[in-house]
Amino acid sequence: MKRKDWLVPSILILLGIHCLVMSGIVSSTTSNSYLNLLIQICIWMSVPLLIGTLIYIILKIVNRKSKSRDFY
């Protein structure tokens, strides 16, 4: 994909994260700053991505080992 093709989805993702943070600030009973809530949301979003990536890598390694054993 070209750089222009990545621009629109990137802007939409950033706008979605901004809206999520703003709704968290408005509905919060404590006084969270924008940056504090943004960091918390990004950390919680990265946990499932990290777990999914690890599962993908493990399955890829297992499949590669099982395919290499079939040839012997």
PAKEGU-572537 format. One record per residue: residue in three letters; chain; x negated, y, z negated of N, C-alpha, C in turn. Coordinates in pm, 1 decimal. Layout:
<rs>
R, ala, A, X, Y, Z, X, Y, Z, X, Y, Z
...
</rs>
This chain:
<rs>
R, met, A, -83.2, -117.4, 0.0, 0.0, 0.0, 0.0, -88.1, 124.3, 0.0
R, lys, A, -38.1, 224.6, 64.6, -111.1, 350.2, 71.7, -88.6, 431.2, -55.5
R, arg, A, -167.5, 533.7, -69.7, -157.5, 617.6, -188.6, -20.8, 685.2, -197.8
R, lys, A, 34.8, 723.1, -82.8, 168.3, 785.1, -81.6, 274.7, 687.4, -130.1
R, asp, A, 257.6, 559.7, -97.3, 355.3, 459.5, -138.3, 355.3, 437.9, -289.1
R, trp, A, 243.8, 459.8, -353.5, 234.8, 443.7, -498.4, 285.0, 566.4, -573.1
R, leu, A, 294.8, 678.8, -506.3, 330.6, 803.8, -572.6, 474.1, 802.3, -625.6
R, val, A, 569.1, 762.5, -544.8, 710.5, 764.8, -586.5, 737.1, 669.0, -702.6
R, pro, A, 694.0, 540.9, -695.2, 717.7, 453.6, -811.4, 646.8, 501.4, -937.9
R, ser, A, 528.5, 558.9, -923.0, 455.9, 609.7, -1039.8, 530.5, 724.7, -1105.3
R, ile, A, 583.8, 814.1, -1025.1, 661.1, 926.6, -1079.7, 787.0, 876.0, -1149.2
R, leu, A, 853.9, 778.0, -1089.3, 975.0, 723.2, -1151.6, 943.9, 653.6, -1283.7
R, ile, A, 833.1, 582.3, -1290.3, 794.0, 516.6, -1415.3, 762.9, 620.4, -1522.4
R, leu, A, 688.8, 724.1, -1485.8, 657.0, 829.7, -1582.1, 782.0, 902.4, -1630.7
R, leu, A, 875.6, 928.0, -1540.2, 1001.3, 991.6, -1581.5, 1081.3, 901.0, -1674.4
R, gly, A, 1081.5, 771.5, -1647.6, 1152.1, 677.7, -1734.5, 1091.4, 673.1, -1874.2
R, ile, A, 958.5, 671.0, -1881.8, 892.4, 671.9, -2012.6, 920.7, 802.7, -2085.4
R, his, A, 919.6, 913.9, -2012.3, 949.8, 1044.1, -2073.3, 1091.9, 1045.2, -2129.9
R, cys, A, 1187.0, 994.7, -2053.6, 1326.4, 991.1, -2102.0, 1339.4, 900.3, -2223.9
R, leu, A, 1266.3, 789.3, -2225.0, 1269.8, 698.5, -2339.4, 1214.0, 766.6, -2464.1
R, val, A, 1105.7, 839.3, -2449.4, 1045.3, 908.9, -2563.0, 1137.4, 1021.0, -2611.4
R, met, A, 1194.6, 1096.1, -2520.4, 1282.7, 1206.4, -2560.4, 1407.6, 1155.3, -2632.3
R, ser, A, 1463.5, 1043.1, -2585.2, 1580.5, 989.6, -2655.1, 1541.6, 936.6, -2792.1
R, gly, A, 1420.1, 886.6, -2805.3, 1373.6, 842.6, -2936.3, 1353.9, 958.1, -3031.6
R, ile, A, 1307.3, 1070.8, -2980.1, 1287.3, 1188.6, -3064.7, 1421.6, 1246.2, -3108.2
R, val, A, 1516.7, 1252.2, -3016.7, 1647.2, 1310.7, -3048.2, 1722.4, 1225.5, -3150.4
R, ser, A, 1715.3, 1092.1, -3136.4, 1791.6, 1004.6, -3225.3, 1716.0, 969.2, -3352.5
R, ser, A, 1593.1, 1014.6, -3367.1, 1512.0, 981.1, -3483.4, 1553.2, 1063.7, -3604.0
R, thr, A, 1553.8, 998.5, -3720.4, 1585.0, 1071.0, -3843.6, 1459.8, 1132.2, -3903.3
R, thr, A, 1343.0, 1075.8, -3869.9, 1218.1, 1134.0, -3917.7, 1162.7, 1227.8, -3810.5
R, ser, A, 1066.5, 1307.5, -3848.5, 1010.5, 1402.5, -3753.1, 887.7, 1339.9, -3685.6
R, asn, A, 910.4, 1264.9, -3579.0, 801.3, 1208.4, -3500.5, 761.1, 1307.8, -3392.8
R, ser, A, 632.7, 1319.4, -3370.3, 588.3, 1404.4, -3261.3, 601.5, 1327.5, -3129.8
R, tyr, A, 599.4, 1401.0, -3021.4, 613.2, 1341.5, -2888.5, 499.8, 1242.6, -2863.0
R, leu, A, 377.3, 1283.9, -2893.1, 260.7, 1200.4, -2866.8, 260.5, 1074.7, -2953.0
R, asn, A, 299.8, 1088.2, -3078.8, 305.2, 973.1, -3168.9, 405.0, 869.2, -3117.7
R, leu, A, 522.7, 912.5, -3078.7, 624.2, 820.8, -3028.4, 584.3, 762.8, -2892.7
R, leu, A, 519.2, 840.9, -2809.4, 471.4, 792.5, -2679.9, 370.1, 680.5, -2697.9
R, ile, A, 277.6, 697.4, -2790.7, 177.2, 594.1, -2817.0, 243.4, 468.0, -2871.0
R, gln, A, 339.7, 482.2, -2960.8, 410.5, 364.9, -3014.4, 483.8, 290.0, -2903.5
R, ile, A, 550.3, 361.6, -2815.9, 624.3, 297.6, -2706.6, 528.2, 227.7, -2611.5
R, cys, A, 417.3, 291.7, -2579.4, 320.0, 229.6, -2488.6, 258.6, 104.8, -2549.5
R, ile, A, 233.0, 106.0, -2679.8, 179.4, -13.8, -2745.5, 282.2, -125.6, -2741.3
R, trp, A, 407.3, -96.8, -2772.7, 510.0, -201.0, -2770.9, 538.5, -251.0, -2629.7
R, met, A, 518.4, -166.2, -2528.9, 537.2, -211.3, -2390.8, 418.9, -295.4, -2344.7
R, ser, A, 300.9, -270.3, -2399.3, 182.8, -344.8, -2355.4, 176.0, -484.6, -2414.4
R, val, A, 240.1, -509.1, -2528.0, 235.7, -641.5, -2591.0, 297.7, -748.3, -2500.1
R, pro, A, 420.1, -733.1, -2448.2, 474.3, -835.8, -2358.3, 394.6, -847.8, -2228.5
R, leu, A, 342.3, -735.8, -2178.4, 261.1, -742.5, -2057.3, 133.7, -822.0, -2080.6
R, leu, A, 72.0, -803.5, -2195.1, -49.2, -877.0, -2228.5, -20.2, -1025.9, -2244.7
R, ile, A, 87.8, -1059.5, -2312.8, 124.9, -1199.9, -2330.1, 156.1, -1264.2, -2195.6
R, gly, A, 230.4, -1194.9, -2111.0, 261.9, -1248.1, -1978.3, 137.5, -1267.9, -1893.4
R, thr, A, 44.0, -1174.7, -1901.1, -81.2, -1186.8, -1826.0, -163.2, -1305.6, -1875.1
R, leu, A, -170.0, -1324.0, -2006.1, -243.4, -1437.7, -2060.7, -181.4, -1570.9, -2018.2
R, ile, A, -49.4, -1579.3, -2020.8, 18.2, -1702.5, -1977.3, -9.1, -1727.7, -1829.8
R, tyr, A, -6.0, -1625.2, -1748.6, -33.8, -1638.9, -1605.8, -175.5, -1688.8, -1581.6
R, ile, A, -272.0, -1632.0, -1652.5, -411.7, -1672.3, -1635.1, -432.1, -1816.5, -1680.4
R, ile, A, -372.2, -1854.1, -1793.3, -385.0, -1991.1, -1842.1, -324.6, -2089.4, -1743.4
R, leu, A, -206.3, -2058.9, -1691.4, -143.4, -2149.0, -1593.9, -225.4, -2157.7, -1465.6
R, lys, A, -284.7, -2048.1, -1424.6, -368.8, -2047.1, -1305.3, -491.8, -2136.1, -1324.6
R, ile, A, -553.6, -2128.6, -1442.0, -670.3, -2212.3, -1471.4, -631.2, -2359.0, -1477.8
R, val, A, -518.3, -2389.9, -1541.8, -473.4, -2528.5, -1552.5, -441.9, -2585.2, -1414.2
R, asn, A, -375.2, -2507.9, -1329.8, -343.4, -2554.7, -1194.9, -469.1, -2575.4, -1112.2
R, arg, A, -566.3, -2489.4, -1128.4, -691.0, -2502.5, -1053.9, -765.5, -2629.1, -1095.8
R, lys, A, -766.5, -2658.0, -1226.8, -833.9, -2778.9, -1275.3, -761.2, -2904.6, -1230.1
R, ser, A, -627.8, -2901.5, -1229.9, -553.9, -3020.7, -1189.6, -567.3, -3045.4, -1039.5
R, lys, A, -577.5, -2941.3, -959.2, -596.9, -2958.4, -815.4, -736.9, -3009.9, -784.7
R, ser, A, -837.4, -2967.0, -861.6, -972.9, -3012.2, -836.8, -988.6, -3158.2, -877.1
R, arg, A, -913.0, -3208.4, -971.9, -918.3, -3347.6, -1012.9, -852.1, -3439.2, -909.2
R, asp, A, -756.4, -3387.3, -834.9, -687.2, -3467.8, -734.1, -778.8, -3507.2, -619.0
R, phe, A, -881.8, -3429.9, -593.7, -970.7, -3456.3, -481.3, -1071.9, -3565.9, -511.9
R, tyr, A, -1093.2, -3599.6, -636.3, -1194.0, -3700.8, -671.4, -1137.4, -3839.7, -670.6
</rs>
